[in-house]
Amino acid sequence: MTQPLGVILAGGLATRMGGGDKGLLSLGGQSLMARVIDRLSPQVRQIALNANGDGARFDDFGLPVIPDTIEGFAGPLAGVLAGLDWAAEQGSEAIVTVAADTPFFPHDLVARLVAASDGQSHPLVLATTPKSGDEVLKSGGKGRVNRHPTFGLWPVALRDDLRAALTGGLRKVVLWTDQHGGREALFEAEPFDPFFNVNTPDDLARAEGLLQ
């Protein structure tokens, strides 16, 4: 597989942060978005931002901004589809998505997602981390990992199938990936989960602490 393209999913509603773009929040004197771009850039050939509304608010980043192609707020899968449509125009066979509010994701994310896809006819892999003891107890022992559906490797070849699923009302990422034999790439969650994302002001304060 050639090096995938990268798509930063920045289309969330950020209701727990009072609305607005979480990616534009400042963390250690740098926006979350800038930190995500810096971390993803060495891992992919090119990056686009998936965001709705006036894309001019992201002009400072100098990246293409691609809106959802499905009407209404259809969740992260709509952003994945927008990214796949963009990648098809670039002649790419796959994308890797990351979330704009998750500044500490692994530096080897893309390499390990691609490695996990070895042998698949259509590369489709989600990042996972082990559940903690408390999480296992709360889930009644169901599943030993947390899947992170905004961090995945997605095949351009399945974009029309995804479009049909979204048009039909599908919104849950793992339902679609499971239908197509999606795999998982397991990442360590120590000393903290690298897929920790900023949802609340308390999360932002915790992220400031993690920077130290």
C-alpha positions as protocol buffer text, in pm:
chain_id: "A"
residue {
  index: 1
  type: MET
  ca { x: 0 y: 0 z: 0 }
}
residue {
  index: 2
  type: THR
  ca { x: 121 y: 350 z: -78 }
}
residue {
  index: 3
  type: GLN
  ca { x: 137 y: 590 z: 216 }
}
residue {
  index: 4
  type: PRO
  ca { x: -223 y: 686 z: 309 }
}
residue {
  index: 5
  type: LEU
  ca { x: -360 y: 1038 z: 311 }
}
residue {
  index: 6
  type: GLY
  ca { x: -458 y: 1190 z: 645 }
}
residue {
  index: 7
  type: VAL
  ca { x: -796 y: 1337 z: 736 }
}
residue {
  index: 8
  type: ILE
  ca { x: -849 y: 1530 z: 1059 }
}
residue {
  index: 9
  type: LEU
  ca { x: -1209 y: 1501 z: 1176 }
}
residue {
  index: 10
  type: ALA
  ca { x: -1304 y: 1844 z: 1308 }
}
residue {
  index: 11
  type: GLY
  ca { x: -1679 y: 1838 z: 1253 }
}
residue {
  index: 12
  type: GLY
  ca { x: -1796 y: 1765 z: 1609 }
}
residue {
  index: 13
  type: LEU
  ca { x: -2054 y: 1989 z: 1778 }
}
residue {
  index: 14
  type: ALA
  ca { x: -1841 y: 2045 z: 2095 }
}
residue {
  index: 15
  type: THR
  ca { x: -2156 y: 2084 z: 2308 }
}
residue {
  index: 16
  type: ARG
  ca { x: -1970 y: 2008 z: 2632 }
}
residue {
  index: 17
  type: MET
  ca { x: -1724 y: 2289 z: 2557 }
}
residue {
  index: 18
  type: GLY
  ca { x: -2001 y: 2539 z: 2488 }
}
residue {
  index: 19
  type: GLY
  ca { x: -1993 y: 2494 z: 2112 }
}
residue {
  index: 20
  type: GLY
  ca { x: -1733 y: 2613 z: 1863 }
}
residue {
  index: 21
  type: ASP
  ca { x: -1430 y: 2430 z: 1732 }
}
residue {
  index: 22
  type: LYS
  ca { x: -1242 y: 2228 z: 1991 }
}
residue {
  index: 23
  type: GLY
  ca { x: -946 y: 2209 z: 1757 }
}
residue {
  index: 24
  type: LEU
  ca { x: -893 y: 2585 z: 1796 }
}
residue {
  index: 25
  type: LEU
  ca { x: -862 y: 2565 z: 2176 }
}
residue {
  index: 26
  type: SER
  ca { x: -516 y: 2650 z: 2309 }
}
residue {
  index: 27
  type: LEU
  ca { x: -306 y: 2384 z: 2482 }
}
residue {
  index: 28
  type: GLY
  ca { x: 36 y: 2492 z: 2606 }
}
residue {
  index: 29
  type: GLY
  ca { x: 36 y: 2796 z: 2382 }
}
residue {
  index: 30
  type: GLN
  ca { x: -52 y: 2601 z: 2067 }
}
residue {
  index: 31
  type: SER
  ca { x: -394 y: 2506 z: 1931 }
}
residue {
  index: 32
  type: LEU
  ca { x: -509 y: 2147 z: 1956 }
}
residue {
  index: 33
  type: MET
  ca { x: -540 y: 2144 z: 1577 }
}
residue {
  index: 34
  type: ALA
  ca { x: -179 y: 2256 z: 1529 }
}
residue {
  index: 35
  type: ARG
  ca { x: -62 y: 1982 z: 1765 }
}
residue {
  index: 36
  type: VAL
  ca { x: -264 y: 1721 z: 1575 }
}
residue {
  index: 37
  type: ILE
  ca { x: -128 y: 1843 z: 1240 }
}
residue {
  index: 38
  type: ASP
  ca { x: 231 y: 1832 z: 1368 }
}
residue {
  index: 39
  type: ARG
  ca { x: 184 y: 1477 z: 1493 }
}
residue {
  index: 40
  type: LEU
  ca { x: 10 y: 1348 z: 1180 }
}
residue {
  index: 41
  type: SER
  ca { x: 216 y: 1521 z: 910 }
}
residue {
  index: 42
  type: PRO
  ca { x: 521 y: 1290 z: 923 }
}
residue {
  index: 43
  type: GLN
  ca { x: 295 y: 985 z: 901 }
}
residue {
  index: 44
  type: VAL
  ca { x: 95 y: 1062 z: 583 }
}
residue {
  index: 45
  type: ARG
  ca { x: 145 y: 1201 z: 232 }
}
residue {
  index: 46
  type: GLN
  ca { x: -105 y: 1487 z: 260 }
}
residue {
  index: 47
  type: ILE
  ca { x: -364 y: 1616 z: 508 }
}
residue {
  index: 48
  type: ALA
  ca { x: -715 y: 1758 z: 477 }
}
residue {
  index: 49
  type: LEU
  ca { x: -951 y: 1886 z: 746 }
}
residue {
  index: 50
  type: ASN
  ca { x: -1308 y: 1761 z: 758 }
}
residue {
  index: 51
  type: ALA
  ca { x: -1523 y: 2044 z: 891 }
}
residue {
  index: 52
  type: ASN
  ca { x: -1859 y: 2201 z: 814 }
}
residue {
  index: 53
  type: GLY
  ca { x: -1956 y: 2566 z: 791 }
}
residue {
  index: 54
  type: ASP
  ca { x: -1720 y: 2844 z: 686 }
}
residue {
  index: 55
  type: GLY
  ca { x: -1386 y: 2681 z: 616 }
}
residue {
  index: 56
  type: ALA
  ca { x: -1210 y: 3018 z: 628 }
}
residue {
  index: 57
  type: ARG
  ca { x: -1174 y: 2985 z: 1006 }
}
residue {
  index: 58
  type: PHE
  ca { x: -904 y: 2725 z: 939 }
}
residue {
  index: 59
  type: ASP
  ca { x: -715 y: 2930 z: 677 }
}
residue {
  index: 60
  type: ASP
  ca { x: -413 y: 2971 z: 902 }
}
residue {
  index: 61
  type: PHE
  ca { x: -339 y: 2599 z: 876 }
}
residue {
  index: 62
  type: GLY
  ca { x: -306 y: 2608 z: 497 }
}
residue {
  index: 63
  type: LEU
  ca { x: -487 y: 2277 z: 444 }
}
residue {
  index: 64
  type: PRO
  ca { x: -784 y: 2186 z: 225 }
}
residue {
  index: 65
  type: VAL
  ca { x: -1113 y: 2187 z: 418 }
}
residue {
  index: 66
  type: ILE
  ca { x: -1365 y: 1926 z: 307 }
}
residue {
  index: 67
  type: PRO
  ca { x: -1725 y: 1938 z: 437 }
}
residue {
  index: 68
  type: ASP
  ca { x: -1954 y: 1641 z: 491 }
}
residue {
  index: 69
  type: THR
  ca { x: -2122 y: 1518 z: 175 }
}
residue {
  index: 70
  type: ILE
  ca { x: -2420 y: 1377 z: 368 }
}
residue {
  index: 71
  type: GLU
  ca { x: -2679 y: 1632 z: 481 }
}
residue {
  index: 72
  type: GLY
  ca { x: -2743 y: 1679 z: 852 }
}
residue {
  index: 73
  type: PHE
  ca { x: -2497 y: 1600 z: 1129 }
}
residue {
  index: 74
  type: ALA
  ca { x: -2431 y: 1233 z: 1057 }
}
residue {
  index: 75
  type: GLY
  ca { x: -2137 y: 1185 z: 1293 }
}
residue {
  index: 76
  type: PRO
  ca { x: -1782 y: 1069 z: 1227 }
}
residue {
  index: 77
  type: LEU
  ca { x: -1872 y: 830 z: 946 }
}
residue {
  index: 78
  type: ALA
  ca { x: -1985 y: 1128 z: 740 }
}
residue {
  index: 79
  type: GLY
  ca { x: -1640 y: 1277 z: 788 }
}
residue {
  index: 80
  type: VAL
  ca { x: -1480 y: 949 z: 686 }
}
residue {
  index: 81
  type: LEU
  ca { x: -1689 y: 948 z: 368 }
}
residue {
  index: 82
  type: ALA
  ca { x: -1591 y: 1307 z: 288 }
}
residue {
  index: 83
  type: GLY
  ca { x: -1228 y: 1206 z: 334 }
}
residue {
  index: 84
  type: LEU
  ca { x: -1265 y: 902 z: 110 }
}
residue {
  index: 85
  type: ASP
  ca { x: -1425 y: 1114 z: -165 }
}
residue {
  index: 86
  type: TRP
  ca { x: -1136 y: 1360 z: -138 }
}
residue {
  index: 87
  type: ALA
  ca { x: -880 y: 1079 z: -145 }
}
residue {
  index: 88
  type: ALA
  ca { x: -1042 y: 932 z: -457 }
}
residue {
  index: 89
  type: GLU
  ca { x: -984 y: 1265 z: -631 }
}
residue {
  index: 90
  type: GLN
  ca { x: -617 y: 1244 z: -530 }
}
residue {
  index: 91
  type: GLY
  ca { x: -587 y: 891 z: -668 }
}
residue {
  index: 92
  type: SER
  ca { x: -520 y: 744 z: -324 }
}
residue {
  index: 93
  type: GLU
  ca { x: -639 y: 402 z: -209 }
}
residue {
  index: 94
  type: ALA
  ca { x: -676 y: 471 z: 163 }
}
residue {
  index: 95
  type: ILE
  ca { x: -698 y: 737 z: 433 }
}
residue {
  index: 96
  type: VAL
  ca { x: -619 y: 745 z: 803 }
}
residue {
  index: 97
  type: THR
  ca { x: -850 y: 956 z: 1020 }
}
residue {
  index: 98
  type: VAL
  ca { x: -768 y: 1124 z: 1349 }
}
residue {
  index: 99
  type: ALA
  ca { x: -973 y: 1350 z: 1575 }
}
residue {
  index: 100
  type: ALA
  ca { x: -897 y: 1722 z: 1607 }
}
residue {
  index: 101
  type: ASP
  ca { x: -933 y: 1714 z: 1987 }
}
residue {
  index: 102
  type: THR
  ca { x: -688 y: 1431 z: 2059 }
}
residue {
  index: 103
  type: PRO
  ca { x: -338 y: 1578 z: 2083 }
}
residue {
  index: 104
  type: PHE
  ca { x: -144 y: 1276 z: 2214 }
}
residue {
  index: 105
  type: PHE
  ca { x: -223 y: 999 z: 1964 }
}
residue {
  index: 106
  type: PRO
  ca { x: 71 y: 768 z: 1882 }
}
residue {
  index: 107
  type: HIS
  ca { x: 356 y: 882 z: 1656 }
}
residue {
  index: 108
  type: ASP
  ca { x: 341 y: 537 z: 1491 }
}
residue {
  index: 109
  type: LEU
  ca { x: -37 y: 532 z: 1450 }
}
residue {
  index: 110
  type: VAL
  ca { x: -38 y: 505 z: 1071 }
}
residue {
  index: 111
  type: ALA
  ca { x: 239 y: 247 z: 1050 }
}
residue {
  index: 112
  type: ARG
  ca { x: 67 y: 18 z: 1296 }
}
residue {
  index: 113
  type: LEU
  ca { x: -277 y: 55 z: 1136 }
}
residue {
  index: 114
  type: VAL
  ca { x: -125 y: -30 z: 798 }
}
residue {
  index: 115
  type: ALA
  ca { x: 63 y: -328 z: 945 }
}
residue {
  index: 116
  type: ALA
  ca { x: -260 y: -462 z: 1095 }
}
residue {
  index: 117
  type: SER
  ca { x: -426 y: -449 z: 753 }
}
residue {
  index: 118
  type: ASP
  ca { x: -176 y: -690 z: 595 }
}
residue {
  index: 119
  type: GLY
  ca { x: -361 y: -939 z: 378 }
}
residue {
  index: 120
  type: GLN
  ca { x: -692 y: -753 z: 371 }
}
residue {
  index: 121
  type: SER
  ca { x: -843 y: -696 z: 28 }
}
residue {
  index: 122
  type: HIS
  ca { x: -970 y: -361 z: 155 }
}
residue {
  index: 123
  type: PRO
  ca { x: -761 y: -208 z: 439 }
}
residue {
  index: 124
  type: LEU
  ca { x: -999 y: -138 z: 727 }
}
residue {
  index: 125
  type: VAL
  ca { x: -857 y: -111 z: 1079 }
}
residue {
  index: 126
  type: LEU
  ca { x: -960 y: 73 z: 1399 }
}
residue {
  index: 127
  type: ALA
  ca { x: -726 y: 171 z: 1682 }
}
residue {
  index: 128
  type: THR
  ca { x: -795 y: 12 z: 2022 }
}
residue {
  index: 129
  type: THR
  ca { x: -659 y: 29 z: 2375 }
}
residue {
  index: 130
  type: PRO
  ca { x: -702 y: -219 z: 2664 }
}
residue {
  index: 131
  type: LYS
  ca { x: -985 y: -155 z: 2905 }
}
residue {
  index: 132
  type: SER
  ca { x: -893 y: -83 z: 3264 }
}
residue {
  index: 133
  type: GLY
  ca { x: -1011 y: -311 z: 3542 }
}
residue {
  index: 134
  type: ASP
  ca { x: -1298 y: -78 z: 3629 }
}
residue {
  index: 135
  type: GLU
  ca { x: -1406 y: -57 z: 3266 }
}
residue {
  index: 136
  type: VAL
  ca { x: -1412 y: -436 z: 3234 }
}
residue {
  index: 137
  type: LEU
  ca { x: -1627 y: -461 z: 3547 }
}
residue {
  index: 138
  type: LYS
  ca { x: -1870 y: -195 z: 3423 }
}
residue {
  index: 139
  type: SER
  ca { x: -1907 y: -373 z: 3091 }
}
residue {
  index: 140
  type: GLY
  ca { x: -1979 y: -704 z: 3261 }
}
residue {
  index: 141
  type: GLY
  ca { x: -1669 y: -853 z: 3105 }
}
residue {
  index: 142
  type: LYS
  ca { x: -1786 y: -782 z: 2751 }
}
residue {
  index: 143
  type: GLY
  ca { x: -1488 y: -692 z: 2537 }
}
residue {
  index: 144
  type: ARG
  ca { x: -1142 y: -627 z: 2667 }
}
residue {
  index: 145
  type: VAL
  ca { x: -1060 y: -327 z: 2451 }
}
residue {
  index: 146
  type: ASN
  ca { x: -1191 y: 20 z: 2380 }
}
residue {
  index: 147
  type: ARG
  ca { x: -1230 y: 87 z: 2010 }
}
residue {
  index: 148
  type: HIS
  ca { x: -1153 y: 441 z: 1894 }
}
residue {
  index: 149
  type: PRO
  ca { x: -1372 y: 486 z: 1586 }
}
residue {
  index: 150
  type: THR
  ca { x: -1230 y: 825 z: 1483 }
}
residue {
  index: 151
  type: PHE
  ca { x: -883 y: 670 z: 1454 }
}
residue {
  index: 152
  type: GLY
  ca { x: -884 y: 428 z: 1166 }
}
residue {
  index: 153
  type: LEU
  ca { x: -754 y: 317 z: 829 }
}
residue {
  index: 154
  type: TRP
  ca { x: -1025 y: 331 z: 561 }
}
residue {
  index: 155
  type: PRO
  ca { x: -1034 y: 202 z: 201 }
}
residue {
  index: 156
  type: VAL
  ca { x: -1141 y: 428 z: -84 }
}
residue {
  index: 157
  type: ALA
  ca { x: -1282 y: 118 z: -257 }
}
residue {
  index: 158
  type: LEU
  ca { x: -1567 y: 99 z: -3 }
}
residue {
  index: 159
  type: ARG
  ca { x: -1674 y: 463 z: -19 }
}
residue {
  index: 160
  type: ASP
  ca { x: -1990 y: 398 z: -221 }
}
residue {
  index: 161
  type: ASP
  ca { x: -2090 y: 121 z: 19 }
}
residue {
  index: 162
  type: LEU
  ca { x: -2040 y: 364 z: 308 }
}
residue {
  index: 163
  type: ARG
  ca { x: -2241 y: 630 z: 127 }
}
residue {
  index: 164
  type: ALA
  ca { x: -2531 y: 388 z: 84 }
}
residue {
  index: 165
  type: ALA
  ca { x: -2512 y: 285 z: 451 }
}
residue {
  index: 166
  type: LEU
  ca { x: -2518 y: 648 z: 570 }
}
residue {
  index: 167
  type: THR
  ca { x: -2805 y: 733 z: 337 }
}
residue {
  index: 168
  type: GLY
  ca { x: -2988 y: 436 z: 486 }
}
residue {
  index: 169
  type: GLY
  ca { x: -2947 y: 576 z: 837 }
}
residue {
  index: 170
  type: LEU
  ca { x: -2640 y: 393 z: 969 }
}
residue {
  index: 171
  type: ARG
  ca { x: -2446 y: 605 z: 1221 }
}
residue {
  index: 172
  type: LYS
  ca { x: -2252 y: 362 z: 1441 }
}
residue {
  index: 173
  type: VAL
  ca { x: -1898 y: 323 z: 1310 }
}
residue {
  index: 174
  type: VAL
  ca { x: -1830 y: -26 z: 1443 }
}
residue {
  index: 175
  type: LEU
  ca { x: -2145 y: -170 z: 1287 }
}
residue {
  index: 176
  type: TRP
  ca { x: -2013 y: -77 z: 944 }
}
residue {
  index: 177
  type: THR
  ca { x: -1653 y: -186 z: 1007 }
}
residue {
  index: 178
  type: ASP
  ca { x: -1769 y: -519 z: 1148 }
}
residue {
  index: 179
  type: GLN
  ca { x: -1980 y: -579 z: 836 }
}
residue {
  index: 180
  type: HIS
  ca { x: -1667 y: -551 z: 624 }
}
residue {
  index: 181
  type: GLY
  ca { x: -1427 y: -758 z: 834 }
}
residue {
  index: 182
  type: GLY
  ca { x: -1261 y: -463 z: 1000 }
}
residue {
  index: 183
  type: ARG
  ca { x: -962 y: -538 z: 1217 }
}
residue {
  index: 184
  type: GLU
  ca { x: -814 y: -380 z: 1529 }
}
residue {
  index: 185
  type: ALA
  ca { x: -469 y: -244 z: 1608 }
}
residue {
  index: 186
  type: LEU
  ca { x: -394 y: -253 z: 1982 }
}
residue {
  index: 187
  type: PHE
  ca { x: -205 y: 35 z: 2142 }
}
residue {
  index: 188
  type: GLU
  ca { x: -82 y: 56 z: 2501 }
}
residue {
  index: 189
  type: ALA
  ca { x: -276 y: 279 z: 2743 }
}
residue {
  index: 190
  type: GLU
  ca { x: 10 y: 343 z: 2987 }
}
residue {
  index: 191
  type: PRO
  ca { x: 100 y: 581 z: 3140 }
}
residue {
  index: 192
  type: PHE
  ca { x: -224 y: 719 z: 2990 }
}
residue {
  index: 193
  type: ASP
  ca { x: -453 y: 643 z: 2699 }
}
residue {
  index: 194
  type: PRO
  ca { x: -296 y: 813 z: 2392 }
}
residue {
  index: 195
  type: PHE
  ca { x: -646 y: 856 z: 2248 }
}
residue {
  index: 196
  type: PHE
  ca { x: -756 y: 1074 z: 2540 }
}
residue {
  index: 197
  type: ASN
  ca { x: -961 y: 1357 z: 2390 }
}
residue {
  index: 198
  type: VAL
  ca { x: -1062 y: 1701 z: 2513 }
}
residue {
  index: 199
  type: ASN
  ca { x: -1438 y: 1708 z: 2567 }
}
residue {
  index: 200
  type: THR
  ca { x: -1474 y: 1935 z: 2869 }
}
residue {
  index: 201
  type: PRO
  ca { x: -1286 y: 2219 z: 3042 }
}
residue {
  index: 202
  type: ASP
  ca { x: -1164 y: 1962 z: 3297 }
}
residue {
  index: 203
  type: ASP
  ca { x: -1022 y: 1754 z: 3011 }
}
residue {
  index: 204
  type: LEU
  ca { x: -835 y: 2058 z: 2883 }
}
residue {
  index: 205
  type: ALA
  ca { x: -688 y: 2112 z: 3228 }
}
residue {
  index: 206
  type: ARG
  ca { x: -584 y: 1746 z: 3240 }
}
residue {
  index: 207
  type: ALA
  ca { x: -421 y: 1779 z: 2897 }
}
residue {
  index: 208
  type: GLU
  ca { x: -218 y: 2073 z: 3027 }
}
residue {
  index: 209
  type: GLY
  ca { x: -95 y: 1847 z: 3304 }
}
residue {
  index: 210
  type: LEU
  ca { x: -8 y: 1567 z: 3060 }
}
residue {
  index: 211
  type: LEU
  ca { x: 208 y: 1810 z: 2860 }
}
residue {
  index: 212
  type: GLN
  ca { x: 437 y: 1830 z: 3161 }
}
